[in-house]
């Protein structure tokens, strides 16, 4: 496997939607309970890239650009005062964890964030099953910002969320 991290393109959205669908349907990693349609992903891609924020894919160049994972900096909250705060998202194709793909995406995303208006990045991670994601964020300089108890109900269970924070330019 030869991984290359590059800016995503609109043509990557079907694979991105497919990766995310797995997490919606089989995990509590996302609190979405219905996988977003392809047009929703295309709208999200357009909004994020138009805002000048990174939307990246890790592709396996040995497999004709199969998307192995994706990452982006989306809005944290939709209020003007939060305009320079972003929430990060990283998902990998099932079965590809532990191969350095998430770290490659995170490194590039944080480097690209230096050239945007983003000053704070917030990670909101489901505590149940989120240990690898928490470790990835901590490895890249995020710090604990809090834990909210039983904030989501999915798959017949209440799930805590862990908040981590990264100050762009402060590392």
C-alpha positions as CSV (number, residue, x, y, z in Angstrom):
1,X,0.0,0.0,0.0
2,X,1.4,3.4,-1.1
3,X,-0.5,6.2,0.6
4,X,-0.6,9.8,-0.7
5,X,-2.5,12.6,1.0
6,X,-3.9,15.1,-1.4
7,X,-6.7,17.7,-1.5
8,X,-10.1,16.0,-2.1
9,X,-12.0,16.6,-5.2
10,X,-15.7,16.4,-5.9
11,X,-15.1,13.1,-7.6
12,X,-13.9,11.6,-4.3
13,X,-17.3,12.2,-2.7
14,X,-18.9,8.8,-3.5
15,X,-16.0,7.0,-1.8
16,X,-16.1,9.4,1.1
17,X,-19.8,8.8,1.5
18,X,-19.2,5.0,1.4
19,X,-16.6,5.2,4.1
20,X,-18.7,7.4,6.4
21,X,-21.8,5.2,5.8
22,X,-20.0,2.3,7.5
23,X,-19.5,4.3,10.6
24,X,-23.1,5.5,10.6
25,X,-24.5,2.0,10.2
26,X,-22.1,0.0,12.4
27,X,-20.5,2.2,15.1
28,X,-21.2,5.0,17.5
29,X,-18.2,7.0,16.2
30,X,-20.7,9.4,14.6
31,X,-24.0,10.3,16.1
32,X,-25.6,10.4,12.7
33,X,-28.2,7.7,12.5
34,X,-28.8,8.0,8.7
35,X,-25.9,8.2,6.2
36,X,-25.9,11.5,4.3
37,X,-26.7,11.2,0.6
38,X,-24.1,11.9,-2.0
39,X,-25.4,15.4,-2.7
40,X,-25.0,16.3,1.0
41,X,-21.4,15.3,0.8
42,X,-20.9,17.3,-2.4
43,X,-22.5,20.4,-0.7
44,X,-20.3,19.9,2.4
45,X,-17.2,19.5,0.2
46,X,-18.1,22.7,-1.7
47,X,-18.8,24.7,1.5
48,X,-15.5,23.6,3.2
49,X,-13.3,24.2,0.2
50,X,-15.0,27.5,-0.6
51,X,-14.3,28.6,2.9
52,X,-10.6,27.9,2.3
53,X,-10.4,25.0,4.7
54,X,-8.7,21.7,4.1
55,X,-10.7,18.7,2.9
56,X,-8.2,15.9,2.2
57,X,-8.1,12.3,1.2
58,X,-5.5,9.6,1.7
59,X,-5.4,7.5,-1.5
60,X,-3.7,4.2,-2.2
61,X,-1.8,5.0,-5.4
62,X,-1.3,1.3,-5.9
63,X,-5.1,0.8,-6.1
64,X,-6.0,3.4,-8.8
65,X,-6.6,6.2,-6.2
66,X,-8.9,4.2,-3.9
67,X,-9.7,6.5,-1.0
68,X,-8.3,5.0,2.2
69,X,-9.5,7.8,4.4
70,X,-10.5,11.4,4.5
71,X,-10.2,14.5,6.8
72,X,-11.6,18.0,6.8
73,X,-12.0,21.1,9.0
74,X,-15.7,21.9,9.1
75,X,-17.6,24.5,11.1
76,X,-17.6,24.1,14.9
77,X,-20.8,26.0,15.4
78,X,-22.8,28.2,13.1
79,X,-22.5,31.4,15.0
80,X,-20.3,34.3,13.8
81,X,-18.2,34.4,16.9
82,X,-17.1,30.8,16.2
83,X,-15.9,31.7,12.7
84,X,-12.2,31.0,13.4
85,X,-12.9,27.7,15.3
86,X,-13.2,24.5,13.4
87,X,-14.2,20.9,14.2
88,X,-12.0,18.3,12.6
89,X,-13.3,15.1,11.1
90,X,-11.2,12.0,10.2
91,X,-12.4,8.6,9.0
92,X,-10.6,5.7,7.5
93,X,-11.9,2.9,5.3
94,X,-12.7,0.0,7.7
95,X,-9.8,-2.3,8.3
96,X,-7.1,0.3,7.6
97,X,-6.5,1.6,11.1
98,X,-3.1,1.3,12.6
99,X,-1.2,1.8,9.3
100,X,-0.3,5.5,9.8
101,X,-3.0,6.7,7.4
102,X,-4.8,8.7,10.1
103,X,-1.5,10.3,11.2
104,X,-0.7,11.2,7.6
105,X,-4.1,12.9,7.2
106,X,-3.8,14.7,10.6
107,X,-0.3,16.0,9.9
108,X,-1.3,17.4,6.5
109,X,-4.6,18.8,7.9
110,X,-2.8,20.7,10.7
111,X,-0.1,21.9,8.3
112,X,-2.8,23.2,5.9
113,X,-4.7,24.8,8.8
114,X,-1.7,27.1,9.3
115,X,-2.6,28.9,6.0
116,X,-6.3,29.5,6.9
117,X,-8.2,31.7,9.3
118,X,-8.6,28.8,11.7
119,X,-7.2,29.5,15.2
120,X,-8.8,26.7,17.2
121,X,-9.6,23.1,16.2
122,X,-12.0,21.1,18.3
123,X,-12.3,17.3,18.2
124,X,-15.5,15.8,19.4
125,X,-15.0,12.1,19.8
126,X,-17.4,9.4,21.0
127,X,-15.7,7.9,24.1
128,X,-17.1,4.4,23.4
129,X,-14.7,2.9,20.9
130,X,-12.9,6.2,20.4
131,X,-9.6,5.3,22.0
132,X,-7.6,5.2,18.8
133,X,-9.0,8.6,17.7
134,X,-8.2,10.2,21.1
135,X,-4.7,8.8,20.9
136,X,-4.2,10.1,17.4
137,X,-5.3,13.6,18.4
138,X,-3.1,13.6,21.5
139,X,-0.1,12.4,19.5
140,X,-0.6,15.5,17.2
141,X,-0.7,18.1,20.0
142,X,-4.4,18.2,20.9
143,X,-5.1,18.6,24.6
144,X,-8.1,17.5,26.7
145,X,-10.8,20.1,26.9
146,X,-13.5,18.1,28.7
147,X,-15.9,15.2,28.7
148,X,-19.7,15.4,28.4
149,X,-21.6,12.5,29.9
150,X,-24.3,10.6,28.0
151,X,-24.6,13.2,25.2
152,X,-25.7,10.8,22.5
153,X,-28.0,7.8,22.4
154,X,-27.1,5.3,19.6
155,X,-27.2,1.5,19.2
156,X,-29.1,1.1,22.4
157,X,-26.6,2.9,24.6
158,X,-25.8,6.4,26.0
159,X,-22.4,7.6,24.8
160,X,-20.1,10.2,26.3
161,X,-18.2,12.7,24.1
162,X,-14.6,13.7,24.7
163,X,-13.5,17.2,23.6
164,X,-10.0,17.8,22.6
165,X,-8.5,21.2,21.4
166,X,-5.7,22.3,19.2
167,X,-4.4,25.9,18.9
168,X,-3.2,26.5,15.4
169,X,0.2,28.2,15.3
170,X,0.9,27.5,19.0
171,X,2.7,24.2,18.5
